[in-house]
Amino acid sequence: MIDRRFFLKSSGLALVGGTLLPNVFVRMANAATTKGNKTLVAIFQRGAVDGLNMIVPYGEQAYYAARPTIAVPRPGAEGGAIDLDGFFGLHPSLASLSPYFKDHSLAMIHAVGSPDTTRSHFDAQDFMESGTPGVKSTEDGFLARAVGTKKESAVSPLRAVALSPAMPRILSGGAGAVAMTNISQFGIRGGANVSGGFESMYAEAVAGTLGGTAKESFEAARILKSADRQKLQPENGAVYPNGPLGNSLRQIAQLIKSNVGLEVAFADVSGWDTHAGEGGAQGQLANNLRNFSDAIAAFARDLGSRMGDVVLVTMSEFGRTVHENGNRGTDHGHANVMLLLGGGVKGGKVHGKWPGLGSQQLYENRDLAITTDFRDIFAELLTKQLAVPSLKSVFPNYEPKLRGVMLSS
């Protein structure tokens, strides 16, 4: 089978881009006049974010003993964490997400991750995106396989979109995903001026798979041009921060508001590999978390009632060591934290079994231990949010263990 990316590459062309009550988003969506498609938005924090400083276990003294210079102070102290449940707190730079936790539309899962033991960024990202930890021979991404399980008679060529200059591993495969960096610049280009005449020129020359692929590509371009012409501006007073993630989420929101049939959207953001000078309440990590938080909060505000049909999830390849290193940073670890925001999320809670930070509780005497497999989280998201009929091909040789924990039915 020849997929779209192979066709475009081999033909010398390229696609280019450029205080509320619980379940507030669901209630808002139900009150809206129309509801769109269900959409899952995944954000990959590349570089292994320090989940212990994102969602701070301030109730455990071992956290402070392990981090004499980079620990986030307890709630109430200057620069202290924002209390969540009497044990965990938000890093103060995540303050813009705090209202969503209070209205029960934001949840966290702690001590979550991939069971594979690698500390290699490349391998860990590959295993997480393929959905087959420890197996390097998997050719496609698990979100691509998930989309591929849905065999509707008519699907949008923009059902799966990555805001990325290249197709990310997680969406690679036969699902027909497209990658772009800019909606307004998405189209067909080549060495010659083919954008206007290519489709008619090759209408009779290509057939079967290639013909369908070409038509899908042109249809995607046409839909995006229409979406861009609408010039949908952020709504509800949303202001996206400057930077890659803010730009990506602004455009994903535009696609959702344009009703292009988007089911899965993916974006990533780097800068989380804090081996030195990580900082605590302030510093390198704090600055990155502020942009991260503000971008997500702007996305939720922008979509408003439409957020009732959207779930946003964050992920990272692994966490950081419990103890800070000699450079006032942290090294490659194991378990981490994931965030969930949107309609139907059982929010206002930090989910997951907390393993503790005592020396006998750590993984390999250095890392937060994993108590929840990341595939369990995505299994629930895919079945409930996207109505994926079967997970056998999505997560081969793995039986997800969680049901009905993260999302309401």
Phi and psi in degrees as a GROMACS rama.xvg file:
@    title "Ramachandran Plot"
@    xaxis  label "Phi"
@    yaxis  label "Psi"
@TYPE xy
-99.5345  120.261  ILE-2
-88.9288  174.609  ASP-3
-60.6855  -41.1943  ARG-4
-64.8174  -39.5616  ARG-5
-64.571  -43.1958  PHE-6
-59.6952  -48.0932  PHE-7
-66.4889  -38.054  LEU-8
-66.2058  -44.6505  LYS-9
-73.1564  -21.4384  SER-10
-94.0923  4.89029  SER-11
79.8292  16.7463  GLY-12
-113.509  166.379  LEU-13
-146.266  141.746  ALA-14
-85.1165  127.742  LEU-15
-122.827  155.767  VAL-16
-140.188  -159.929  GLY-17
-118.341  161.62  LEU-20
-84.1125  164.585  LEU-21
-54.7474  151.404  PRO-22
57.6996  37.9815  ASN-23
-58.7819  -39.0035  VAL-24
-67.6982  -38.1691  PHE-25
-64.7182  -43.2359  VAL-26
-64.4597  -40.6332  ARG-27
-64.488  -42.1962  MET-28
-65.3519  -40.0062  ALA-29
-65.6145  -27.794  ASN-30
-82.889  -16.0788  ALA-31
-71.8368  157.621  ALA-32
-73.6787  -32.6936  THR-33
-134.475  152.527  THR-34
-121.78  138.205  LYS-35
-92.805  -166.527  GLY-36
-67.6622  154.115  ASN-37
-72.3653  135.66  LYS-38
-131.903  138.439  THR-39
-111.178  126.08  LEU-40
-114.5  120.537  VAL-41
-111.181  133.065  ALA-42
-118.401  124.285  ILE-43
-101.076  118.997  PHE-44
-88.2341  92.3144  GLN-45
-78.3413  135.666  ARG-46
113.393  -4.1865  GLY-47
74.2579  86.5697  ALA-48
-69.2895  150.277  VAL-49
-81.1862  91.8684  ASP-50
-64.3654  -26.1909  GLY-51
-70.1988  -24.6026  LEU-52
-97.0583  -9.1801  ASN-53
-79.0008  -58.9037  MET-54
-113.951  98.6817  ILE-55
-85.0993  124.006  VAL-56
-82.6832  65.2536  PRO-57
-65.6566  -16.7133  TYR-58
-77.4346  -2.69099  GLY-59
-115.077  117.307  GLU-60
-61.2568  -29.5657  GLN-61
-59.5232  -29.3948  ALA-62
-60.0855  -46.1628  TYR-63
-73.114  -34.2667  TYR-64
-64.5157  -33.1015  ALA-65
-82.2855  -16.2343  ALA-66
-133.9  73.7601  ARG-67
-64.5588  -25.399  PRO-68
-116.633  -17.2703  THR-69
-117.013  2.67415  ILE-70
-66.7814  145.175  ALA-71
-83.9088  126.645  VAL-72
-57.9189  160.168  PRO-73
-67.7968  156.694  ARG-74
-53.5583  139.558  PRO-75
97.8359  -25.3168  GLY-76
-82.3228  163.101  ALA-77
-61.156  127.979  GLU-78
68.535  20.8293  GLY-79
-75.987  162.891  GLY-80
-64.2169  155.368  ALA-81
-90.5435  116.375  ILE-82
-60.043  137.566  ASP-83
-109.533  -48.8881  LEU-84
-148.122  16.697  ASP-85
90.5785  -8.66117  GLY-86
-129.181  -46.0038  PHE-87
-101.275  151.913  PHE-88
-141.665  153.799  GLY-89
-78.1528  139.344  LEU-90
-55.0705  138.799  HIS-91
-58.58  -24.9376  PRO-92
-71.7599  -11.196  SER-93
-95.3384  19.1409  LEU-94
-56.8443  -33.6708  ALA-95
-67.0834  -14.7541  SER-96
-93.0903  -12.6447  LEU-97
-56.6546  -42.1669  SER-98
-59.5076  -31.5786  PRO-99
-73.0265  -30.6435  TYR-100
-68.5639  -40.8635  PHE-101
-65.9013  -33.6103  LYS-102
-92.6828  11.2793  ASP-103
68.5968  27.3401  HIS-104
-107.423  -2.21403  SER-105
-121.88  132.155  LEU-106
-131.804  158.202  ALA-107
-123.729  151.992  MET-108
-123.868  117.301  ILE-109
-101.765  160.834  HIS-110
57.54  44.1025  ALA-111
-114.41  153.505  VAL-112
166.332  -167.663  GLY-113
-89.4818  137.418  SER-114
-71.7771  -14.4603  PRO-115
-65.4982  144.496  ASP-116
-91.0196  1.40607  THR-117
-61.5656  147.071  THR-118
-112.673  15.8796  ARG-119
-87.278  125.504  SER-120
-55.3323  -48.7626  HIS-121
-59.714  -51.3689  PHE-122
-66.344  -41.8899  ASP-123
-64.2062  -41.1483  ALA-124
-65.9448  -42.3205  GLN-125
-61.4698  -44.8902  ASP-126
-65.9484  -38.2958  PHE-127
-70.4465  -40.6794  MET-128
-73.8209  -32.4126  GLU-129
-76.9233  -22.7372  SER-130
76.9537  15.1626  GLY-131
-131.053  75.4581  THR-132
-53.8686  131.623  PRO-133
85.529  -7.72689  GLY-134
-110.1  114.465  VAL-135
-91.0741  -8.01147  LYS-136
-88.1975  -3.8496  SER-137
-66.0821  129.513  THR-138
-90.8191  -25.0403  GLU-139
-123.052  174.341  ASP-140
-95.9678  153.695  GLY-141
-70.8809  -29.5144  PHE-142
-70.6317  -33.6671  LEU-143
-64.2247  -42.8873  ALA-144
-65.4133  -37.4695  ARG-145
-62.8866  -45.9314  ALA-146
-62.586  -37.7974  VAL-147
-67.8171  -18.5408  GLY-148
-74.1093  -16.3547  THR-149
-94.2243  114.092  LYS-150
-109.306  52.4862  LYS-151
-62.4151  153.713  GLU-152
-67.6195  -31.7052  SER-153
-133.23  121.069  ALA-154
-124.936  152.336  VAL-155
-78.4809  140.764  SER-156
-66.4404  -7.48628  PRO-157
-114.004  32.0265  LEU-158
-70.5731  -27.13  ARG-159
-134.321  119.67  ALA-160
-132.7  135.514  VAL-161
-112.507  127.546  ALA-162
-86.3598  85.6574  LEU-163
-160.641  147.904  SER-164
-68.9268  -21.7448  PRO-165
-135.606  158.172  ALA-166
-65.7486  120.87  MET-167
-71.453  155.611  PRO-168
-55.1183  -37.9695  ARG-169
-64.9831  -24.3896  ILE-170
-112.69  6.1426  LEU-171
-74.8062  145.533  SER-172
134.546  -155.484  GLY-173
-96.6006  18.6682  GLY-174
-81.9924  -8.79162  ALA-175
76.7114  31.8029  GLY-176
-71.4984  156.435  ALA-177
-123.818  148.974  VAL-178
-118.749  141.072  ALA-179
-157.446  161.659  MET-180
-113.694  -17.1877  THR-181
-149.938  118.622  ASN-182
-56.6395  -43.3726  ILE-183
-68.8388  -18.6503  SER-184
-106.154  2.05558  GLN-185
-69.2728  134.378  PHE-186
176.058  -158.106  GLY-187
-114.611  131.739  ILE-188
-138.879  156.392  ARG-189
-157.155  -169.564  GLY-190
-68.8464  -28.6495  GLY-191
-109.598  171.68  ALA-192
-80.0827  85.7566  ASN-193
-108.541  -5.02512  VAL-194
-62.2214  -32.6801  SER-195
-87.3306  -34.1158  GLY-196
-110.277  -2.32198  GLY-197
-60.7054  -44.2177  PHE-198
-62.9954  -45.8025  GLU-199
-71.5375  -35.0808  SER-200
-60.6062  -40.1953  MET-201
-103.856  7.7964  TYR-202
-56.1638  -38.5626  ALA-203
-96.2914  -17.2045  GLU-204
-82.6966  -26.8135  ALA-205
-107.225  147.338  VAL-206
-151.065  173.614  ALA-207
59.264  -130.849  GLY-208
-62.3381  -45.348  THR-209
-64.2389  -40.943  LEU-210
-62.1047  -45.0018  GLY-211
-63.7686  -40.5847  GLY-212
-63.7653  -45.1647  THR-213
-61.9512  -44.5412  ALA-214
-62.5703  -40.3753  LYS-215
-60.9848  -41.0274  GLU-216
-63.8914  -46.0204  SER-217
-66.1362  -37.221  PHE-218
-65.1982  -41.2498  GLU-219
-59.5937  -43.2754  ALA-220
-62.9626  -41.817  ALA-221
-64.3389  -43.7291  ARG-222
-62.1465  -42.9296  ILE-223
-67.0426  -37.5394  LEU-224
-61.5425  -40.1185  LYS-225
-65.8232  -42.6422  SER-226
-62.0412  -40.6089  ALA-227
-68.5547  -37.3099  ASP-228
-64.483  -25.5168  ARG-229
-68.1823  -19.6581  GLN-230
48.937  51.9335  LYS-231
-67.9933  116.854  LEU-232
-90.7128  156.134  GLN-233
-54.8808  139.615  PRO-234
-108.147  170.117  GLU-235
59.7839  27.2017  ASN-236
76.2888  15.8315  GLY-237
-68.3876  135.057  ALA-238
-128.023  111.908  VAL-239
-81.5165  138.6  TYR-240
-70.0619  151.036  PRO-241
-66.4589  144.287  ASN-242
133.341  166.74  GLY-243
-57.5721  -45.1478  PRO-244
-69.3137  -43.4206  LEU-245
-58.6228  -41.8136  GLY-246
-65.1126  -42.4436  ASN-247
-64.9408  -46.4451  SER-248
-68.2099  -32.8009  LEU-249
-61.3657  -42.2346  ARG-250
-74.3988  -35.0731  GLN-251
-63.0757  -41.1241  ILE-252
-61.052  -38.4421  ALA-253
-63.567  -41.1947  GLN-254
-64.0252  -42.1592  LEU-255
-63.5793  -44.3922  ILE-256
-69.1332  -22.3946  LYS-257
-85.8936  -3.14505  SER-258
55.5628  51.14  ASN-259
-89.6263  4.62596  VAL-260
87.35  22.5753  GLY-261
-68.4988  127.95  LEU-262
-111.055  -41.0934  GLU-263
-130.628  129.71  VAL-264
-126.833  145.502  ALA-265
-135.036  138.671  PHE-266
-144.122  155.13  ALA-267
-132.763  163.374  ASP-268
-147.82  131.708  VAL-269
-104.054  -175.25  SER-270
100.757  18.6144  GLY-271
-103.692  3.8905  TRP-272
-87.7977  79.7486  ASP-273
-95.0706  71.3748  THR-274
-73.806  -24.7788  HIS-275
-142.234  144.37  ALA-276
57.0608  41.1767  GLY-277
-64.7638  -42.0897  GLU-278
83.4257  167.092  GLY-279
-112.734  -103.36  GLY-280
-68.2325  -24.4765  ALA-281
-130.819  160.314  GLN-282
121.307  -160.725  GLY-283
-56.4615  -54.0518  GLN-284
-64.6363  -41.2769  LEU-285
-58.6666  -42.7004  ALA-286
-64.2547  -43.2909  ASN-287
-65.0432  -40.2654  ASN-288
-66.1934  -33.8871  LEU-289
-63.8282  -47.0335  ARG-290
-63.5464  -40.7494  ASN-291
-60.0369  -50.6834  PHE-292
-64.0478  -46.3592  SER-293
-65.395  -34.2068  ASP-294
-66.1659  -43.6431  ALA-295
-67.9731  -42.1482  ILE-296
-63.4163  -39.6684  ALA-297
-63.9965  -40.2205  ALA-298
-59.2053  -46.788  PHE-299
-65.2496  -40.9282  ALA-300
-66.3094  -42.7852  ARG-301
-58.2248  -46.623  ASP-302
-74.069  -28.5488  LEU-303
56.6789  -124.103  GLY-304
-62.7172  -27.3727  SER-305
-64.1042  -19.8217  ARG-306
-65.1483  -15.9337  MET-307
-63.4769  -21.2674  GLY-308
-104.464  9.00806  ASP-309
-123.07  140.473  VAL-310
-125.46  127.649  VAL-311
-106.271  133.773  LEU-312
-129.989  141.777  VAL-313
-112.238  153.636  THR-314
-151.523  157.863  MET-315
-151.231  152.31  SER-316
-64.9233  -36.137  GLU-317
-164.772  174.367  PHE-318
-93.8201  -157.518  GLY-319
-120.412  163.538  ARG-320
-59.9406  149.125  THR-321
-67.501  -44.7077  VAL-322
-83.9342  137.668  HIS-323
-69.7988  155.473  GLU-324
-94.7733  -174.881  ASN-325
-70.3056  -11.0276  GLY-326
-102.505  19.1926  ASN-327
56.4316  39.4853  ARG-328
-133.926  -163.976  GLY-329
-136.623  150.67  THR-330
-102.775  -178.281  ASP-331
-64.3129  132.011  HIS-332
-119.938  -140.684  GLY-333
-134.635  -90.2835  HIS-334
-72.1305  160.046  ALA-335
-146.655  -160.762  ASN-336
-129.375  146.421  VAL-337
-122.651  149.06  MET-338
-112.828  145.363  LEU-339
-129.268  131.267  LEU-340
-139.435  132.422  LEU-341
143.131  -167.456  GLY-342
-67.8185  131.273  GLY-343
83.4395  -6.03104  GLY-344
-68.7205  133.812  VAL-345
-81.7655  79.5919  LYS-346
-89.5362  -170.94  GLY-347
70.7397  23.3599  GLY-348
-151.552  145.919  LYS-349
-96.862  107.028  VAL-350
-82.5026  168.791  HIS-351
100.609  155.61  GLY-352
-86.7928  120.221  LYS-353
-81.0236  122.326  TRP-354
-83.5937  -17.8351  PRO-355
92.3506  162.472  GLY-356
-115.249  10.62  LEU-357
-65.0857  155.474  GLY-358
-57.2847  -33.2846  SER-359
-82.8415  -6.34504  GLN-360
-101.13  -11.4943  GLN-361
-78.6651  151.231  LEU-362
-77.7823  125.182  TYR-363
50.8904  32.8832  GLU-364
59.9043  24.7187  ASN-365
-148.11  -23.5192  ARG-366
-124.34  157.035  ASP-367
-61.6918  130.486  LEU-368
-80.5406  148.482  ALA-369
-83.6022  127.946  ILE-370
-117.435  -9.87185  THR-371
-133.9  126.124  THR-372
-76.1366  134.446  ASP-373
-59.533  -26.0838  PHE-374
-67.9067  -27.2578  ARG-375
-64.7315  -39.018  ASP-376
-66.6074  -49.8268  ILE-377
-66.8723  -30.5738  PHE-378
-59.0549  -43.7113  ALA-379
-68.8476  -40.0624  GLU-380
-62.508  -43.6031  LEU-381
-69.7659  -40.0119  LEU-382
-74.6465  -39.5271  THR-383
-89.7503  -38.0516  LYS-384
-83.6827  -41.4657  GLN-385
-107.616  -1.61774  LEU-386
56.3781  38.8638  ALA-387
-63.5501  123.89  VAL-388
-72.4041  -27.6373  PRO-389
-150.977  141.988  SER-390
-104.028  3.63913  LEU-391
-60.5696  -41.0735  LYS-392
-86.1817  -21.4127  SER-393
-71.0917  -48.4733  VAL-394
-124.303  77.2852  PHE-395
-61.8935  142.624  PRO-396
61.9032  25.9117  ASN-397
-141.636  133.244  TYR-398
-107.857  106.251  GLU-399
-57.1695  145.103  PRO-400
-102.82  -15.9905  LYS-401
-101.538  137.604  LEU-402
-144.879  129.813  ARG-403
70.7056  24.0218  GLY-404
-98.675  -43.8823  VAL-405
-91.1368  -38.6627  MET-406
-120.331  144.715  LEU-407
-75.8804  158.287  SER-408
